[in-house]
Amino acid sequence: MDQALDLNHSAAGFHGLISHISGDKALQKKLMSLGLRKGQEISVLHQRHHGVVVSSNGSRVALGSSVAAKIFLQPTHAQES
């Protein structure tokens, strides 16, 4: 299995599954309220110097770089080839 990438190191167009989220329970609860949880498939729409915009289940979510650094992704099978 490939090593997980944090969301800050995932380029625009990257599709992956959230493999884990580091951080406290409050952060995990906040991300869950935004529809971002372990096992969720997301797509990186925009990668900015100070944050990232992702899409999940038809919703777009903008995250700051400090939060994005705590979300780790595994590429989906389509991207591994």
Secondary structure in CASP SS format (residue, H / E / C, confidence):
PFRMAT SS
TARGET T0000
AUTHOR 0000-0000-0000
METHOD secondary structure of the structure
MODEL  1
M C 1.00
D C 1.00
Q C 1.00
A C 1.00
L E 1.00
D E 1.00
L H 1.00
N H 1.00
H H 1.00
S C 1.00
A C 1.00
A C 1.00
G C 1.00
F C 1.00
H E 1.00
G E 1.00
L E 1.00
I E 1.00
S E 1.00
H E 1.00
I E 1.00
S C 1.00
G C 1.00
D C 1.00
K H 1.00
A H 1.00
L H 1.00
Q H 1.00
K H 1.00
K H 1.00
L H 1.00
M H 1.00
S H 1.00
L C 1.00
G C 1.00
L C 1.00
R C 1.00
K C 1.00
G C 1.00
Q C 1.00
E E 1.00
I E 1.00
S E 1.00
V E 1.00
L E 1.00
H E 1.00
Q E 1.00
R E 1.00
H C 1.00
H C 1.00
G E 1.00
V E 1.00
V E 1.00
V E 1.00
S E 1.00
S E 1.00
N C 1.00
G C 1.00
S E 1.00
R E 1.00
V E 1.00
A E 1.00
L E 1.00
G E 1.00
S H 1.00
S H 1.00
V H 1.00
A H 1.00
A C 1.00
K C 1.00
I E 1.00
F E 1.00
L E 1.00
Q E 1.00
P E 1.00
T C 1.00
H H 1.00
A H 1.00
Q H 1.00
E H 1.00
S C 1.00
END
